[in-house]
Amino acid sequence: MAALAMKRASFFDSLKTVLFGLIGVRRKSDHEAARVRPHHLIILAILLVVAFILTLRTIIGIVTS
């Protein structure tokens, strides 16, 4: 019984997964090998989307002022 023990993804692995998902590039092998927790992905995705929206609002505010 030589089962391979796969470790859980670190915070950086989860962040990398979300960032690659936001821009739409990710290898299939990376997707299949991911051992991230779903609630970590959801929280990171929400935070990154909010940061993106705030960045766009700030840029638009600077340009239109």
VEXNUMAR-988678 format. One record per atom (N, C-alpha, C): residue in one letter; atom name; x, y, z. Coordinates in nm, 3 decimals. Layout:
% VEXNUMAR-988678
resn,name,px,py,pz
A,CA,X,Y,Z
...
//
This chain:
% VEXNUMAR-988678
resn,name,px,py,pz
M,N,0.082,-0.118,0.000
M,CA,0.000,0.000,0.000
M,C,0.087,0.125,0.000
A,N,0.138,0.155,-0.111
A,CA,0.224,0.273,-0.123
A,C,0.144,0.387,-0.182
A,N,0.054,0.440,-0.104
A,CA,-0.028,0.553,-0.149
A,C,0.053,0.681,-0.138
L,N,0.041,0.763,-0.239
L,CA,0.110,0.891,-0.237
L,C,0.033,0.989,-0.151
A,N,0.101,1.046,-0.056
A,CA,0.038,1.144,0.033
A,C,0.052,1.282,-0.032
M,N,-0.061,1.340,-0.066
M,CA,-0.058,1.472,-0.127
M,C,-0.082,1.576,-0.019
K,N,0.002,1.679,-0.019
K,CA,-0.013,1.781,0.083
K,C,-0.120,1.881,0.042
R,N,-0.177,1.946,0.140
R,CA,-0.276,2.052,0.114
R,C,-0.206,2.172,0.053
A,N,-0.280,2.246,-0.024
A,CA,-0.224,2.363,-0.089
A,C,-0.200,2.473,0.014
S,N,-0.092,2.546,-0.005
S,CA,-0.061,2.659,0.082
S,C,-0.143,2.780,0.039
F,N,-0.131,2.888,0.115
F,CA,-0.200,3.012,0.080
F,C,-0.155,3.060,-0.057
F,N,-0.025,3.050,-0.085
F,CA,0.028,3.094,-0.214
F,C,-0.029,3.010,-0.328
D,N,-0.044,2.880,-0.307
D,CA,-0.103,2.793,-0.410
D,C,-0.248,2.833,-0.438
S,N,-0.322,2.863,-0.333
S,CA,-0.461,2.905,-0.350
S,C,-0.468,3.039,-0.423
L,N,-0.380,3.131,-0.385
L,CA,-0.377,3.262,-0.450
L,C,-0.342,3.249,-0.597
K,N,-0.245,3.165,-0.627
K,CA,-0.205,3.142,-0.766
K,C,-0.320,3.081,-0.847
T,N,-0.394,2.991,-0.787
T,CA,-0.508,2.929,-0.853
T,C,-0.614,3.033,-0.888
V,N,-0.645,3.121,-0.792
V,CA,-0.747,3.223,-0.815
V,C,-0.700,3.325,-0.920
L,N,-0.575,3.368,-0.912
L,CA,-0.525,3.467,-1.008
L,C,-0.524,3.410,-1.150
F,N,-0.480,3.287,-1.165
F,CA,-0.481,3.227,-1.298
F,C,-0.624,3.208,-1.348
G,N,-0.715,3.179,-1.257
G,CA,-0.856,3.165,-1.294
G,C,-0.917,3.298,-1.339
L,N,-0.876,3.407,-1.274
L,CA,-0.929,3.539,-1.311
L,C,-0.888,3.579,-1.452
I,N,-0.766,3.545,-1.491
I,CA,-0.723,3.582,-1.626
I,C,-0.749,3.472,-1.727
G,N,-0.790,3.355,-1.680
G,CA,-0.835,3.249,-1.770
G,C,-0.727,3.159,-1.826
V,N,-0.613,3.152,-1.761
V,CA,-0.508,3.060,-1.807
V,C,-0.470,2.967,-1.694
R,N,-0.477,2.839,-1.723
R,CA,-0.437,2.738,-1.625
R,C,-0.420,2.606,-1.697
R,N,-0.313,2.537,-1.665
R,CA,-0.291,2.407,-1.726
R,C,-0.386,2.303,-1.667
K,N,-0.427,2.210,-1.750
K,CA,-0.518,2.106,-1.705
K,C,-0.454,2.021,-1.595
S,N,-0.325,1.995,-1.607
S,CA,-0.256,1.915,-1.506
S,C,-0.254,1.988,-1.371
D,N,-0.240,2.121,-1.373
D,CA,-0.244,2.198,-1.248
D,C,-0.383,2.191,-1.186
H,N,-0.484,2.198,-1.270
H,CA,-0.621,2.192,-1.221
H,C,-0.651,2.057,-1.156
E,N,-0.605,1.952,-1.219
E,CA,-0.631,1.818,-1.166
E,C,-0.551,1.788,-1.041
A,N,-0.433,1.848,-1.028
A,CA,-0.347,1.821,-0.913
A,C,-0.375,1.913,-0.795
A,N,-0.463,2.008,-0.811
A,CA,-0.489,2.106,-0.706
A,C,-0.555,2.040,-0.585
R,N,-0.504,2.071,-0.468
R,CA,-0.560,2.019,-0.343
R,C,-0.602,2.137,-0.255
V,N,-0.670,2.233,-0.316
V,CA,-0.710,2.354,-0.242
V,C,-0.848,2.333,-0.181
R,N,-0.872,2.404,-0.074
R,CA,-1.003,2.397,-0.008
R,C,-1.097,2.495,-0.075
P,N,-1.218,2.454,-0.105
P,CA,-1.313,2.540,-0.176
P,C,-1.342,2.672,-0.105
H,N,-1.353,2.670,0.027
H,CA,-1.385,2.794,0.096
H,C,-1.268,2.893,0.090
H,N,-1.144,2.844,0.080
H,CA,-1.030,2.934,0.061
H,C,-1.038,3.001,-0.075
L,N,-1.076,2.924,-0.176
L,CA,-1.086,2.980,-0.311
L,C,-1.196,3.085,-0.318
I,N,-1.308,3.059,-0.254
I,CA,-1.420,3.153,-0.258
I,C,-1.382,3.284,-0.190
I,N,-1.321,3.275,-0.073
I,CA,-1.282,3.395,0.001
I,C,-1.178,3.475,-0.078
L,N,-1.076,3.409,-0.131
L,CA,-0.975,3.478,-0.210
L,C,-1.033,3.540,-0.336
A,N,-1.122,3.469,-0.402
A,CA,-1.182,3.522,-0.524
A,C,-1.263,3.648,-0.494
I,N,-1.341,3.645,-0.388
I,CA,-1.421,3.763,-0.352
I,C,-1.330,3.881,-0.318
L,N,-1.225,3.856,-0.240
L,CA,-1.133,3.964,-0.205
L,C,-1.062,4.023,-0.328
L,N,-1.021,3.938,-0.419
L,CA,-0.952,3.987,-0.538
L,C,-1.045,4.061,-0.632
V,N,-1.169,4.019,-0.643
V,CA,-1.266,4.090,-0.726
V,C,-1.296,4.227,-0.667
V,N,-1.311,4.234,-0.534
V,CA,-1.334,4.363,-0.468
V,C,-1.215,4.455,-0.489
A,N,-1.093,4.402,-0.474
A,CA,-0.972,4.482,-0.497
A,C,-0.966,4.530,-0.641
F,N,-1.005,4.448,-0.736
F,CA,-1.005,4.486,-0.877
F,C,-1.105,4.599,-0.902
I,N,-1.224,4.587,-0.846
I,CA,-1.326,4.690,-0.864
I,C,-1.282,4.822,-0.801
L,N,-1.226,4.816,-0.681
L,CA,-1.178,4.938,-0.617
L,C,-1.063,5.003,-0.695
T,N,-0.978,4.921,-0.753
T,CA,-0.869,4.974,-0.836
T,C,-0.925,5.044,-0.959
L,N,-1.023,4.983,-1.024
L,CA,-1.085,5.046,-1.141
L,C,-1.154,5.177,-1.104
R,N,-1.226,5.177,-0.992
R,CA,-1.293,5.301,-0.947
R,C,-1.193,5.411,-0.918
T,N,-1.081,5.376,-0.858
T,CA,-0.977,5.473,-0.828
T,C,-0.916,5.530,-0.956
I,N,-0.887,5.445,-1.050
I,CA,-0.831,5.491,-1.178
I,C,-0.929,5.580,-1.250
I,N,-1.055,5.541,-1.254
I,CA,-1.158,5.622,-1.321
I,C,-1.174,5.756,-1.250
G,N,-1.170,5.756,-1.116
G,CA,-1.179,5.881,-1.040
G,C,-1.064,5.974,-1.069
I,N,-0.944,5.919,-1.082
I,CA,-0.827,6.002,-1.113
I,C,-0.837,6.059,-1.253
V,N,-0.878,5.978,-1.348
V,CA,-0.884,6.021,-1.488
V,C,-0.993,6.125,-1.509
T,N,-1.106,6.109,-1.444
T,CA,-1.219,6.201,-1.468
T,C,-1.216,6.326,-1.381
S,N,-1.124,6.336,-1.286
S,CA,-1.121,6.455,-1.202
S,C,-1.041,6.568,-1.263
//
